[in-house]
């Protein structure tokens, strides 16, 4: 994700990429999408990502 864009803009881009992959018959399940999304968040969200990933 780009830090200079808001979360909505980044999510929109992510969803468009997922749709493009589905159009070429590459399905990414919801769990994998969530992992990719969490790992792509800017560093400001690191603590939140750790809490979600590890249940701290």
N, C-alpha and C positions, 0 to 999 in steps of 0.2 A: 504494500500500500504506500501511497505517496503521502508524506506528512503534511504537505501543503494543501491537500484536499480534505474535505470533511468525510466523516464515516459514510454518509449516504452516497457520496460520489464514488468512493472506493468500493462499496458494496455493489453499486450498480455495475461498475466495471467487472467485478468478480462474477456477478450473475451472468453478464453478457458472455464472458469467457466460458462459463459452465454450459450455457446454451449452445455456443459455437462447438464445443466438444461433443455435446449430445447430437448435434446435427451431423457430425461425422462418425456417429455411433460409438463414441467413447463416453461411457457412463461413469460418473464419479458419485459414489454413494454419499448419503448425507453425513455420515461420520467422517469420511475422508475430507469432505468439503469443510466441515467444522475445523478439523485439524489444520488444513491448509490456511483457512481464514485466520485462525488464532496465531499461526506462525508468521503470517504476513502483516500483522498489526505493527504499527510503529513502536519504538522502544518505550514510549510513555505508557503503554499498556502492559508492560512486562509483568508487573505485580498482579494485575487482573488475570492475565493469561495463566500465570502460575496457580492462582487460586482455582481457576476453572479446570485446568489440567490435573492438578494434584489434590484438589480439595483441601487446601491448607486453611 
